[in-house]
Amino acid sequence: MSEEINLGVAKGISVPELPSSDMKCRTNGFRLGLEPEMIMHSKLLDGRNYLLIKWKNVDDPTYVKASVANKKCPSLVIDFYQKHLTWSNL
């Protein structure tokens, strides 16, 4: 059974597939000099957390490794987790 962080997705937004574990990560918006607008979703793949980022003036969001987003836009990452993280009783 694969682990997944289900932090919710805005209604009406389709979530693209994560890159497969054998596929190299696509060039993300940070490498293209784009400015992040918001984080839409979070998923785990092979033990790594990926964040779905919507870029300003770009229609299609892309998944970016959370470790990269933590360095490039820490306030967006913190805001996303504060709004979406839920605690469950174990």
PyMOL Python script that loads the backbone (N, CA, C, O; Angstrom):
from pymol import cmd

cmd.read_pdbstr("""\
ATOM      1  N   MET A   1       0.841  -1.173   0.000  1.00  0.00           N
ATOM      2  CA  MET A   1       0.000   0.000   0.000  1.00  0.00           C
ATOM      3  C   MET A   1       0.886   1.236   0.000  1.00  0.00           C
ATOM      4  O   MET A   1       1.775   1.353   0.844  1.00  0.00           O
ATOM      5  N   SER A   2       0.666   2.148  -0.917  1.00  0.00           N
ATOM      6  CA  SER A   2       1.512   3.333  -0.994  1.00  0.00           C
ATOM      7  C   SER A   2       1.023   4.391  -0.017  1.00  0.00           C
ATOM      8  O   SER A   2      -0.174   4.532   0.230  1.00  0.00           O
ATOM      9  N   GLU A   3       1.978   5.130   0.530  1.00  0.00           N
ATOM     10  CA  GLU A   3       1.634   6.203   1.460  1.00  0.00           C
ATOM     11  C   GLU A   3       1.316   7.448   0.658  1.00  0.00           C
ATOM     12  O   GLU A   3       1.907   7.694  -0.393  1.00  0.00           O
ATOM     13  N   GLU A   4       0.371   8.233   1.167  1.00  0.00           N
ATOM     14  CA  GLU A   4       0.020   9.469   0.476  1.00  0.00           C
ATOM     15  C   GLU A   4      -0.433  10.485   1.504  1.00  0.00           C
ATOM     16  O   GLU A   4      -1.187  10.157   2.420  1.00  0.00           O
ATOM     17  N   ILE A   5       0.021  11.704   1.359  1.00  0.00           N
ATOM     18  CA  ILE A   5      -0.470  12.781   2.195  1.00  0.00           C
ATOM     19  C   ILE A   5      -1.663  13.363   1.468  1.00  0.00           C
ATOM     20  O   ILE A   5      -1.523  13.930   0.385  1.00  0.00           O
ATOM     21  N   ASN A   6      -2.826  13.225   2.056  1.00  0.00           N
ATOM     22  CA  ASN A   6      -4.016  13.770   1.431  1.00  0.00           C
ATOM     23  C   ASN A   6      -4.338  15.084   2.110  1.00  0.00           C
ATOM     24  O   ASN A   6      -4.980  15.111   3.160  1.00  0.00           O
ATOM     25  N   LEU A   7      -3.898  16.156   1.519  1.00  0.00           N
ATOM     26  CA  LEU A   7      -4.078  17.473   2.105  1.00  0.00           C
ATOM     27  C   LEU A   7      -5.185  18.256   1.432  1.00  0.00           C
ATOM     28  O   LEU A   7      -5.416  19.418   1.767  1.00  0.00           O
ATOM     29  N   GLY A   8      -5.856  17.650   0.511  1.00  0.00           N
ATOM     30  CA  GLY A   8      -6.975  18.317  -0.142  1.00  0.00           C
ATOM     31  C   GLY A   8      -6.565  19.063  -1.384  1.00  0.00           C
ATOM     32  O   GLY A   8      -5.443  19.554  -1.506  1.00  0.00           O
ATOM     33  N   VAL A   9      -7.505  19.135  -2.302  1.00  0.00           N
ATOM     34  CA  VAL A   9      -7.300  19.844  -3.554  1.00  0.00           C
ATOM     35  C   VAL A   9      -8.485  20.776  -3.725  1.00  0.00           C
ATOM     36  O   VAL A   9      -9.618  20.405  -3.420  1.00  0.00           O
ATOM     37  N   ALA A  10      -8.233  21.972  -4.207  1.00  0.00           N
ATOM     38  CA  ALA A  10      -9.307  22.924  -4.445  1.00  0.00           C
ATOM     39  C   ALA A  10     -10.346  22.290  -5.366  1.00  0.00           C
ATOM     40  O   ALA A  10      -9.994  21.582  -6.309  1.00  0.00           O
ATOM     41  N   LYS A  11     -11.594  22.538  -5.100  1.00  0.00           N
ATOM     42  CA  LYS A  11     -12.672  21.945  -5.901  1.00  0.00           C
ATOM     43  C   LYS A  11     -12.567  22.362  -7.353  1.00  0.00           C
ATOM     44  O   LYS A  11     -12.285  23.521  -7.657  1.00  0.00           O
ATOM     45  N   GLY A  12     -12.793  21.420  -8.243  1.00  0.00           N
ATOM     46  CA  GLY A  12     -12.808  21.706  -9.662  1.00  0.00           C
ATOM     47  C   GLY A  12     -11.449  21.734 -10.329  1.00  0.00           C
ATOM     48  O   GLY A  12     -11.355  22.027 -11.520  1.00  0.00           O
ATOM     49  N   ILE A  13     -10.393  21.434  -9.588  1.00  0.00           N
ATOM     50  CA  ILE A  13      -9.050  21.448 -10.169  1.00  0.00           C
ATOM     51  C   ILE A  13      -8.590  20.011 -10.350  1.00  0.00           C
ATOM     52  O   ILE A  13      -8.541  19.246  -9.387  1.00  0.00           O
ATOM     53  N   SER A  14      -8.256  19.648 -11.562  1.00  0.00           N
ATOM     54  CA  SER A  14      -7.745  18.302 -11.789  1.00  0.00           C
ATOM     55  C   SER A  14      -6.265  18.269 -11.437  1.00  0.00           C
ATOM     56  O   SER A  14      -5.522  19.206 -11.729  1.00  0.00           O
ATOM     57  N   VAL A  15      -5.853  17.182 -10.811  1.00  0.00           N
ATOM     58  CA  VAL A  15      -4.473  17.049 -10.363  1.00  0.00           C
ATOM     59  C   VAL A  15      -3.714  16.194 -11.360  1.00  0.00           C
ATOM     60  O   VAL A  15      -4.098  15.050 -11.602  1.00  0.00           O
ATOM     61  N   PRO A  16      -2.631  16.726 -11.951  1.00  0.00           N
ATOM     62  CA  PRO A  16      -1.862  15.927 -12.897  1.00  0.00           C
ATOM     63  C   PRO A  16      -1.154  14.777 -12.203  1.00  0.00           C
ATOM     64  O   PRO A  16      -0.966  14.789 -10.986  1.00  0.00           O
ATOM     65  N   GLU A  17      -0.772  13.806 -12.973  1.00  0.00           N
ATOM     66  CA  GLU A  17      -0.047  12.657 -12.430  1.00  0.00           C
ATOM     67  C   GLU A  17       1.343  13.068 -11.981  1.00  0.00           C
ATOM     68  O   GLU A  17       1.975  13.948 -12.565  1.00  0.00           O
ATOM     69  N   LEU A  18       1.795  12.411 -10.934  1.00  0.00           N
ATOM     70  CA  LEU A  18       3.174  12.597 -10.499  1.00  0.00           C
ATOM     71  C   LEU A  18       4.105  11.954 -11.506  1.00  0.00           C
ATOM     72  O   LEU A  18       3.722  11.004 -12.188  1.00  0.00           O
ATOM     73  N   PRO A  19       5.319  12.457 -11.607  1.00  0.00           N
ATOM     74  CA  PRO A  19       6.284  11.759 -12.454  1.00  0.00           C
ATOM     75  C   PRO A  19       6.543  10.382 -11.863  1.00  0.00           C
ATOM     76  O   PRO A  19       6.629  10.237 -10.644  1.00  0.00           O
ATOM     77  N   SER A  20       6.668   9.377 -12.707  1.00  0.00           N
ATOM     78  CA  SER A  20       6.925   8.034 -12.206  1.00  0.00           C
ATOM     79  C   SER A  20       8.310   7.978 -11.578  1.00  0.00           C
ATOM     80  O   SER A  20       9.175   8.801 -11.875  1.00  0.00           O
ATOM     81  N   SER A  21       8.507   6.997 -10.707  1.00  0.00           N
ATOM     82  CA  SER A  21       9.768   6.915  -9.965  1.00  0.00           C
ATOM     83  C   SER A  21      10.966   6.694 -10.884  1.00  0.00           C
ATOM     84  O   SER A  21      12.089   7.048 -10.526  1.00  0.00           O
ATOM     85  N   ASP A  22      10.742   6.110 -12.074  1.00  0.00           N
ATOM     86  CA  ASP A  22      11.859   5.881 -12.977  1.00  0.00           C
ATOM     87  C   ASP A  22      12.078   7.053 -13.948  1.00  0.00           C
ATOM     88  O   ASP A  22      13.027   7.039 -14.732  1.00  0.00           O
ATOM     89  N   MET A  23      11.202   8.061 -13.895  1.00  0.00           N
ATOM     90  CA  MET A  23      11.303   9.210 -14.787  1.00  0.00           C
ATOM     91  C   MET A  23      12.036  10.344 -14.063  1.00  0.00           C
ATOM     92  O   MET A  23      11.768  10.630 -12.896  1.00  0.00           O
ATOM     93  N   LYS A  24      12.954  10.973 -14.771  1.00  0.00           N
ATOM     94  CA  LYS A  24      13.617  12.132 -14.182  1.00  0.00           C
ATOM     95  C   LYS A  24      12.594  13.252 -14.045  1.00  0.00           C
ATOM     96  O   LYS A  24      11.696  13.397 -14.876  1.00  0.00           O
ATOM     97  N   CYS A  25      12.739  14.028 -13.003  1.00  0.00           N
ATOM     98  CA  CYS A  25      11.818  15.127 -12.744  1.00  0.00           C
ATOM     99  C   CYS A  25      11.905  16.153 -13.865  1.00  0.00           C
ATOM    100  O   CYS A  25      12.995  16.559 -14.269  1.00  0.00           O
ATOM    101  N   ARG A  26      10.738  16.570 -14.365  1.00  0.00           N
ATOM    102  CA  ARG A  26      10.707  17.576 -15.426  1.00  0.00           C
ATOM    103  C   ARG A  26      11.318  18.880 -14.925  1.00  0.00           C
ATOM    104  O   ARG A  26      11.425  19.111 -13.720  1.00  0.00           O
ATOM    105  N   THR A  27      11.708  19.708 -15.851  1.00  0.00           N
ATOM    106  CA  THR A  27      12.190  21.031 -15.484  1.00  0.00           C
ATOM    107  C   THR A  27      11.055  21.757 -14.787  1.00  0.00           C
ATOM    108  O   THR A  27       9.954  21.873 -15.325  1.00  0.00           O
ATOM    109  N   ASN A  28      11.332  22.244 -13.585  1.00  0.00           N
ATOM    110  CA  ASN A  28      10.280  22.926 -12.859  1.00  0.00           C
ATOM    111  C   ASN A  28      10.332  24.423 -13.105  1.00  0.00           C
ATOM    112  O   ASN A  28      11.285  24.935 -13.691  1.00  0.00           O
ATOM    113  N   GLY A  29       9.305  25.113 -12.654  1.00  0.00           N
ATOM    114  CA  GLY A  29       9.190  26.544 -12.894  1.00  0.00           C
ATOM    115  C   GLY A  29      10.320  27.367 -12.307  1.00  0.00           C
ATOM    116  O   GLY A  29      10.659  28.424 -12.839  1.00  0.00           O
ATOM    117  N   PHE A  30      10.913  26.888 -11.204  1.00  0.00           N
ATOM    118  CA  PHE A  30      12.026  27.629 -10.609  1.00  0.00           C
ATOM    119  C   PHE A  30      13.198  27.706 -11.577  1.00  0.00           C
ATOM    120  O   PHE A  30      13.853  28.743 -11.680  1.00  0.00           O
ATOM    121  N   ARG A  31      13.466  26.616 -12.285  1.00  0.00           N
ATOM    122  CA  ARG A  31      14.571  26.613 -13.255  1.00  0.00           C
ATOM    123  C   ARG A  31      14.285  27.513 -14.446  1.00  0.00           C
ATOM    124  O   ARG A  31      15.201  27.994 -15.112  1.00  0.00           O
ATOM    125  N   LEU A  32      12.999  27.735 -14.704  1.00  0.00           N
ATOM    126  CA  LEU A  32      12.607  28.592 -15.818  1.00  0.00           C
ATOM    127  C   LEU A  32      12.454  30.048 -15.396  1.00  0.00           C
ATOM    128  O   LEU A  32      12.133  30.908 -16.216  1.00  0.00           O
ATOM    129  N   GLY A  33      12.686  30.322 -14.113  1.00  0.00           N
ATOM    130  CA  GLY A  33      12.585  31.686 -13.615  1.00  0.00           C
ATOM    131  C   GLY A  33      11.164  32.139 -13.328  1.00  0.00           C
ATOM    132  O   GLY A  33      10.906  33.337 -13.214  1.00  0.00           O
ATOM    133  N   LEU A  34      10.226  31.179 -13.207  1.00  0.00           N
ATOM    134  CA  LEU A  34       8.837  31.536 -12.935  1.00  0.00           C
ATOM    135  C   LEU A  34       8.639  31.816 -11.451  1.00  0.00           C
ATOM    136  O   LEU A  34       9.399  31.347 -10.603  1.00  0.00           O
ATOM    137  N   GLU A  35       7.599  32.592 -11.160  1.00  0.00           N
ATOM    138  CA  GLU A  35       7.273  32.932  -9.776  1.00  0.00           C
ATOM    139  C   GLU A  35       6.084  32.076  -9.325  1.00  0.00           C
ATOM    140  O   GLU A  35       5.061  32.033 -10.008  1.00  0.00           O
ATOM    141  N   PRO A  36       6.211  31.393  -8.177  1.00  0.00           N
ATOM    142  CA  PRO A  36       5.101  30.564  -7.708  1.00  0.00           C
ATOM    143  C   PRO A  36       3.931  31.418  -7.229  1.00  0.00           C
ATOM    144  O   PRO A  36       4.120  32.454  -6.592  1.00  0.00           O
ATOM    145  N   GLU A  37       2.720  30.964  -7.547  1.00  0.00           N
ATOM    146  CA  GLU A  37       1.518  31.682  -7.127  1.00  0.00           C
ATOM    147  C   GLU A  37       0.902  31.022  -5.898  1.00  0.00           C
ATOM    148  O   GLU A  37       0.561  31.693  -4.925  1.00  0.00           O
ATOM    149  N   MET A  38       0.764  29.698  -5.956  1.00  0.00           N
ATOM    150  CA  MET A  38       0.179  28.962  -4.837  1.00  0.00           C
ATOM    151  C   MET A  38       0.554  27.485  -4.923  1.00  0.00           C
ATOM    152  O   MET A  38       0.922  26.983  -5.985  1.00  0.00           O
ATOM    153  N   ILE A  39       0.453  26.806  -3.791  1.00  0.00           N
ATOM    154  CA  ILE A  39       0.647  25.356  -3.749  1.00  0.00           C
ATOM    155  C   ILE A  39      -0.736  24.744  -3.681  1.00  0.00           C
ATOM    156  O   ILE A  39      -1.554  25.118  -2.842  1.00  0.00           O
ATOM    157  N   MET A  40      -0.992  23.791  -4.580  1.00  0.00           N
ATOM    158  CA  MET A  40      -2.329  23.240  -4.727  1.00  0.00           C
ATOM    159  C   MET A  40      -2.509  21.875  -4.071  1.00  0.00           C
ATOM    160  O   MET A  40      -3.617  21.526  -3.663  1.00  0.00           O
ATOM    161  N   HIS A  41      -1.429  21.100  -3.965  1.00  0.00           N
ATOM    162  CA  HIS A  41      -1.576  19.708  -3.537  1.00  0.00           C
ATOM    163  C   HIS A  41      -0.221  19.164  -3.101  1.00  0.00           C
ATOM    164  O   HIS A  41       0.821  19.727  -3.438  1.00  0.00           O
ATOM    165  N   SER A  42      -0.241  18.081  -2.359  1.00  0.00           N
ATOM    166  CA  SER A  42       0.993  17.432  -1.920  1.00  0.00           C
ATOM    167  C   SER A  42       0.819  15.926  -2.007  1.00  0.00           C
ATOM    168  O   SER A  42      -0.237  15.396  -1.661  1.00  0.00           O
ATOM    169  N   LYS A  43       1.866  15.227  -2.473  1.00  0.00           N
ATOM    170  CA  LYS A  43       1.836  13.756  -2.562  1.00  0.00           C
ATOM    171  C   LYS A  43       3.205  13.186  -2.249  1.00  0.00           C
ATOM    172  O   LYS A  43       4.235  13.831  -2.449  1.00  0.00           O
ATOM    173  N   LEU A  44       3.187  11.958  -1.752  1.00  0.00           N
ATOM    174  CA  LEU A  44       4.421  11.209  -1.535  1.00  0.00           C
ATOM    175  C   LEU A  44       4.630  10.233  -2.682  1.00  0.00           C
ATOM    176  O   LEU A  44       3.689   9.570  -3.119  1.00  0.00           O
ATOM    177  N   LEU A  45       5.855  10.145  -3.165  1.00  0.00           N
ATOM    178  CA  LEU A  45       6.218   9.176  -4.194  1.00  0.00           C
ATOM    179  C   LEU A  45       7.580   8.620  -3.831  1.00  0.00           C
ATOM    180  O   LEU A  45       8.562   9.360  -3.771  1.00  0.00           O
ATOM    181  N   ASP A  46       7.644   7.331  -3.591  1.00  0.00           N
ATOM    182  CA  ASP A  46       8.897   6.675  -3.214  1.00  0.00           C
ATOM    183  C   ASP A  46       9.586   7.373  -2.044  1.00  0.00           C
ATOM    184  O   ASP A  46      10.806   7.540  -2.039  1.00  0.00           O
ATOM    185  N   GLY A  47       8.795   7.777  -1.060  1.00  0.00           N
ATOM    186  CA  GLY A  47       9.349   8.389   0.137  1.00  0.00           C
ATOM    187  C   GLY A  47       9.725   9.853   0.003  1.00  0.00           C
ATOM    188  O   GLY A  47      10.262  10.439   0.944  1.00  0.00           O
ATOM    189  N   ARG A  48       9.455  10.454  -1.145  1.00  0.00           N
ATOM    190  CA  ARG A  48       9.756  11.878  -1.348  1.00  0.00           C
ATOM    191  C   ARG A  48       8.454  12.634  -1.508  1.00  0.00           C
ATOM    192  O   ARG A  48       7.528  12.173  -2.175  1.00  0.00           O
ATOM    193  N   ASN A  49       8.396  13.799  -0.889  1.00  0.00           N
ATOM    194  CA  ASN A  49       7.211  14.630  -0.954  1.00  0.00           C
ATOM    195  C   ASN A  49       7.323  15.582  -2.150  1.00  0.00           C
ATOM    196  O   ASN A  49       8.352  16.226  -2.355  1.00  0.00           O
ATOM    197  N   TYR A  50       6.249  15.655  -2.926  1.00  0.00           N
ATOM    198  CA  TYR A  50       6.173  16.560  -4.064  1.00  0.00           C
ATOM    199  C   TYR A  50       5.019  17.526  -3.849  1.00  0.00           C
ATOM    200  O   TYR A  50       3.964  17.136  -3.349  1.00  0.00           O
ATOM    201  N   LEU A  51       5.216  18.779  -4.223  1.00  0.00           N
ATOM    202  CA  LEU A  51       4.178  19.792  -4.119  1.00  0.00           C
ATOM    203  C   LEU A  51       3.751  20.225  -5.515  1.00  0.00           C
ATOM    204  O   LEU A  51       4.588  20.459  -6.388  1.00  0.00           O
ATOM    205  N   LEU A  52       2.448  20.327  -5.714  1.00  0.00           N
ATOM    206  CA  LEU A  52       1.904  20.796  -6.985  1.00  0.00           C
ATOM    207  C   LEU A  52       1.813  22.310  -6.920  1.00  0.00           C
ATOM    208  O   LEU A  52       1.035  22.860  -6.141  1.00  0.00           O
ATOM    209  N   ILE A  53       2.612  22.982  -7.741  1.00  0.00           N
ATOM    210  CA  ILE A  53       2.710  24.428  -7.688  1.00  0.00           C
ATOM    211  C   ILE A  53       2.083  25.059  -8.921  1.00  0.00           C
ATOM    212  O   ILE A  53       2.367  24.673 -10.055  1.00  0.00           O
ATOM    213  N   LYS A  54       1.220  26.043  -8.672  1.00  0.00           N
ATOM    214  CA  LYS A  54       0.640  26.871  -9.735  1.00  0.00           C
ATOM    215  C   LYS A  54       1.542  28.081  -9.881  1.00  0.00           C
ATOM    216  O   LYS A  54       1.835  28.769  -8.903  1.00  0.00           O
ATOM    217  N   TRP A  55       1.981  28.341 -11.106  1.00  0.00           N
ATOM    218  CA  TRP A  55       2.902  29.438 -11.395  1.00  0.00           C
ATOM    219  C   TRP A  55       2.129  30.646 -11.903  1.00  0.00           C
ATOM    220  O   TRP A  55       1.118  30.494 -12.588  1.00  0.00           O
ATOM    221  N   LYS A  56       2.599  31.843 -11.571  1.00  0.00           N
ATOM    222  CA  LYS A  56       1.967  33.065 -12.056  1.00  0.00           C
ATOM    223  C   LYS A  56       2.097  33.138 -13.572  1.00  0.00           C
ATOM    224  O   LYS A  56       3.164  32.882 -14.130  1.00  0.00           O
ATOM    225  N   ASN A  57       0.998  33.489 -14.227  1.00  0.00           N
ATOM    226  CA  ASN A  57       0.918  33.659 -15.684  1.00  0.00           C
ATOM    227  C   ASN A  57       1.150  32.377 -16.464  1.00  0.00           C
ATOM    228  O   ASN A  57       1.476  32.432 -17.650  1.00  0.00           O
ATOM    229  N   VAL A  58       0.988  31.211 -15.818  1.00  0.00           N
ATOM    230  CA  VAL A  58       1.126  29.912 -16.487  1.00  0.00           C
ATOM    231  C   VAL A  58      -0.117  29.095 -16.147  1.00  0.00           C
ATOM    232  O   VAL A  58      -0.539  29.056 -14.992  1.00  0.00           O
ATOM    233  N   ASP A  59      -0.704  28.442 -17.153  1.00  0.00           N
ATOM    234  CA  ASP A  59      -1.941  27.697 -16.936  1.00  0.00           C
ATOM    235  C   ASP A  59      -1.739  26.371 -16.216  1.00  0.00           C
ATOM    236  O   ASP A  59      -2.528  26.018 -15.339  1.00  0.00           O
ATOM    237  N   ASP A  60      -0.694  25.634 -16.575  1.00  0.00           N
ATOM    238  CA  ASP A  60      -0.525  24.289 -16.050  1.00  0.00           C
ATOM    239  C   ASP A  60       0.392  24.255 -14.831  1.00  0.00           C
ATOM    240  O   ASP A  60       1.537  24.701 -14.904  1.00  0.00           O
ATOM    241  N   PRO A  61      -0.107  23.723 -13.698  1.00  0.00           N
ATOM    242  CA  PRO A  61       0.758  23.561 -12.529  1.00  0.00           C
ATOM    243  C   PRO A  61       1.692  22.377 -12.730  1.00  0.00           C
ATOM    244  O   PRO A  61       1.417  21.498 -13.546  1.00  0.00           O
ATOM    245  N   THR A  62       2.784  22.350 -11.996  1.00  0.00           N
ATOM    246  CA  THR A  62       3.722  21.231 -12.079  1.00  0.00           C
ATOM    247  C   THR A  62       4.123  20.786 -10.677  1.00  0.00           C
ATOM    248  O   THR A  62       4.092  21.570  -9.728  1.00  0.00           O
ATOM    249  N   TYR A  63       4.502  19.508 -10.562  1.00  0.00           N
ATOM    250  CA  TYR A  63       5.009  18.987  -9.301  1.00  0.00           C
ATOM    251  C   TYR A  63       6.482  19.347  -9.161  1.00  0.00           C
ATOM    252  O   TYR A  63       7.260  19.256 -10.111  1.00  0.00           O
ATOM    253  N   VAL A  64       6.842  19.758  -7.946  1.00  0.00           N
ATOM    254  CA  VAL A  64       8.210  20.127  -7.604  1.00  0.00           C
ATOM    255  C   VAL A  64       8.548  19.404  -6.307  1.00  0.00           C
ATOM    256  O   VAL A  64       7.690  19.273  -5.434  1.00  0.00           O
ATOM    257  N   LYS A  65       9.776  18.936  -6.168  1.00  0.00           N
ATOM    258  CA  LYS A  65      10.179  18.313  -4.911  1.00  0.00           C
ATOM    259  C   LYS A  65       9.998  19.315  -3.780  1.00  0.00           C
ATOM    260  O   LYS A  65      10.353  20.486  -3.914  1.00  0.00           O
ATOM    261  N   ALA A  66       9.444  18.847  -2.666  1.00  0.00           N
ATOM    262  CA  ALA A  66       9.191  19.728  -1.527  1.00  0.00           C
ATOM    263  C   ALA A  66      10.485  20.345  -1.006  1.00  0.00           C
ATOM    264  O   ALA A  66      10.485  21.485  -0.541  1.00  0.00           O
ATOM    265  N   SER A  67      11.577  19.605  -1.079  1.00  0.00           N
ATOM    266  CA  SER A  67      12.853  20.139  -0.596  1.00  0.00           C
ATOM    267  C   SER A  67      13.282  21.365  -1.397  1.00  0.00           C
ATOM    268  O   SER A  67      13.895  22.279  -0.847  1.00  0.00           O
ATOM    269  N   VAL A  68      12.966  21.391  -2.688  1.00  0.00           N
ATOM    270  CA  VAL A  68      13.284  22.545  -3.530  1.00  0.00           C
ATOM    271  C   VAL A  68      12.358  23.703  -3.177  1.00  0.00           C
ATOM    272  O   VAL A  68      12.810  24.837  -3.016  1.00  0.00           O
ATOM    273  N   ALA A  69      11.061  23.420  -3.056  1.00  0.00           N
ATOM    274  CA  ALA A  69      10.093  24.470  -2.724  1.00  0.00           C
ATOM    275  C   ALA A  69      10.383  25.069  -1.346  1.00  0.00           C
ATOM    276  O   ALA A  69      10.203  26.269  -1.140  1.00  0.00           O
ATOM    277  N   ASN A  70      10.831  24.237  -0.404  1.00  0.00           N
ATOM    278  CA  ASN A  70      11.154  24.736   0.938  1.00  0.00           C
ATOM    279  C   ASN A  70      12.233  25.807   0.886  1.00  0.00           C
ATOM    280  O   ASN A  70      12.214  26.748   1.679  1.00  0.00           O
ATOM    281  N   LYS A  71      13.165  25.671  -0.035  1.00  0.00           N
ATOM    282  CA  LYS A  71      14.257  26.644  -0.158  1.00  0.00           C
ATOM    283  C   LYS A  71      13.849  27.868  -0.975  1.00  0.00           C
ATOM    284  O   LYS A  71      14.252  28.989  -0.664  1.00  0.00           O
ATOM    285  N   LYS A  72      13.048  27.653  -2.020  1.00  0.00           N
ATOM    286  CA  LYS A  72      12.725  28.725  -2.955  1.00  0.00           C
ATOM    287  C   LYS A  72      11.538  29.588  -2.515  1.00  0.00           C
ATOM    288  O   LYS A  72      11.515  30.790  -2.779  1.00  0.00           O
ATOM    289  N   CYS A  73      10.556  28.980  -1.847  1.00  0.00           N
ATOM    290  CA  CYS A  73       9.370  29.746  -1.422  1.00  0.00           C
ATOM    291  C   CYS A  73       8.862  29.222  -0.074  1.00  0.00           C
ATOM    292  O   CYS A  73       7.758  28.685   0.007  1.00  0.00           O
ATOM    293  N   PRO A  74       9.662  29.377   0.975  1.00  0.00           N
ATOM    294  CA  PRO A  74       9.303  28.806   2.277  1.00  0.00           C
ATOM    295  C   PRO A  74       7.978  29.323   2.842  1.00  0.00           C
ATOM    296  O   PRO A  74       7.252  28.566   3.486  1.00  0.00           O
ATOM    297  N   SER A  75       7.655  30.583   2.614  1.00  0.00           N
ATOM    298  CA  SER A  75       6.409  31.105   3.173  1.00  0.00           C
ATOM    299  C   SER A  75       5.180  30.460   2.530  1.00  0.00           C
ATOM    300  O   SER A  75       4.185  30.222   3.215  1.00  0.00           O
ATOM    301  N   LEU A  76       5.234  30.174   1.225  1.00  0.00           N
ATOM    302  CA  LEU A  76       4.131  29.474   0.559  1.00  0.00           C
ATOM    303  C   LEU A  76       3.969  28.061   1.101  1.00  0.00           C
ATOM    304  O   LEU A  76       2.848  27.595   1.304  1.00  0.00           O
ATOM    305  N   VAL A  77       5.080  27.382   1.334  1.00  0.00           N
ATOM    306  CA  VAL A  77       5.043  26.016   1.862  1.00  0.00           C
ATOM    307  C   VAL A  77       4.427  26.018   3.267  1.00  0.00           C
ATOM    308  O   VAL A  77       3.567  25.191   3.570  1.00  0.00           O
ATOM    309  N   ILE A  78       4.861  26.930   4.104  1.00  0.00           N
ATOM    310  CA  ILE A  78       4.333  27.018   5.468  1.00  0.00           C
ATOM    311  C   ILE A  78       2.841  27.327   5.437  1.00  0.00           C
ATOM    312  O   ILE A  78       2.065  26.697   6.155  1.00  0.00           O
ATOM    313  N   ASP A  79       2.432  28.288   4.614  1.00  0.00           N
ATOM    314  CA  ASP A  79       1.017  28.634   4.503  1.00  0.00           C
ATOM    315  C   ASP A  79       0.187  27.441   4.049  1.00  0.00           C
ATOM    316  O   ASP A  79      -0.898  27.202   4.579  1.00  0.00           O
ATOM    317  N   PHE A  80       0.688  26.691   3.070  1.00  0.00           N
ATOM    318  CA  PHE A  80      -0.030  25.527   2.568  1.00  0.00           C
ATOM    319  C   PHE A  80      -0.254  24.496   3.670  1.00  0.00           C
ATOM    320  O   PHE A  80      -1.374  24.024   3.864  1.00  0.00           O
ATOM    321  N   TYR A  81       0.797  24.151   4.381  1.00  0.00           N
ATOM    322  CA  TYR A  81       0.663  23.148   5.434  1.00  0.00           C
ATOM    323  C   TYR A  81      -0.209  23.639   6.579  1.00  0.00           C
ATOM    324  O   TYR A  81      -0.952  22.848   7.159  1.00  0.00           O
ATOM    325  N   GLN A  82      -0.140  24.912   6.919  1.00  0.00           N
ATOM    326  CA  GLN A  82      -0.991  25.435   7.985  1.00  0.00           C
ATOM    327  C   GLN A  82      -2.464  25.349   7.614  1.00  0.00           C
ATOM    328  O   GLN A  82      -3.303  25.092   8.478  1.00  0.00           O
ATOM    329  N   LYS A  83      -2.788  25.557   6.357  1.00  0.00           N
ATOM    330  CA  LYS A  83      -4.178  25.528   5.906  1.00  0.00           C
ATOM    331  C   LYS A  83      -4.702  24.106   5.703  1.00  0.00           C
ATOM    332  O   LYS A  83      -5.897  23.864   5.872  1.00  0.00           O
ATOM    333  N   HIS A  84      -3.835  23.172   5.346  1.00  0.00           N
ATOM    334  CA  HIS A  84      -4.308  21.857   4.918  1.00  0.00           C
ATOM    335  C   HIS A  84      -3.967  20.686   5.823  1.00  0.00           C
ATOM    336  O   HIS A  84      -4.606  19.637   5.730  1.00  0.00           O
ATOM    337  N   LEU A  85      -3.006  20.831   6.671  1.00  0.00           N
ATOM    338  CA  LEU A  85      -2.611  19.713   7.508  1.00  0.00           C
ATOM    339  C   LEU A  85      -3.672  19.443   8.558  1.00  0.00           C
ATOM    340  O   LEU A  85      -4.117  20.356   9.254  1.00  0.00           O
ATOM    341  N   THR A  86      -4.070  18.200   8.668  1.00  0.00           N
ATOM    342  CA  THR A  86      -5.045  17.798   9.679  1.00  0.00           C
ATOM    343  C   THR A  86      -4.409  16.755  10.573  1.00  0.00           C
ATOM    344  O   THR A  86      -3.638  15.911  10.115  1.00  0.00           O
ATOM    345  N   TRP A  87      -4.733  16.818  11.830  1.00  0.00           N
ATOM    346  CA  TRP A  87      -4.205  15.862  12.804  1.00  0.00           C
ATOM    347  C   TRP A  87      -5.264  14.811  13.061  1.00  0.00           C
ATOM    348  O   TRP A  87      -6.440  15.131  13.236  1.00  0.00           O
ATOM    349  N   SER A  88      -4.848  13.565  13.085  1.00  0.00           N
ATOM    350  CA  SER A  88      -5.788  12.485  13.390  1.00  0.00           C
ATOM    351  C   SER A  88      -5.387  11.829  14.700  1.00  0.00           C
ATOM    352  O   SER A  88      -4.214  11.818  15.075  1.00  0.00           O
ATOM    353  N   ASN A  89      -6.365  11.291  15.378  1.00  0.00           N
ATOM    354  CA  ASN A  89      -6.092  10.568  16.612  1.00  0.00           C
ATOM    355  C   ASN A  89      -5.619   9.170  16.268  1.00  0.00           C
ATOM    356  O   ASN A  89      -6.265   8.453  15.504  1.00  0.00           O
ATOM    357  N   LEU A  90      -4.502   8.795  16.832  1.00  0.00           N
ATOM    358  CA  LEU A  90      -3.959   7.464  16.553  1.00  0.00           C
ATOM    359  C   LEU A  90      -4.446   6.450  17.528  1.00  0.00           C
ATOM    360  O   LEU A  90      -4.082   5.277  17.432  1.00  0.00           O
TER     361      LEU A  90
END
""", "prot")
cmd.dss("prot")
cmd.show_as("cartoon", "prot")
cmd.util.cbc("prot")
cmd.orient("prot")
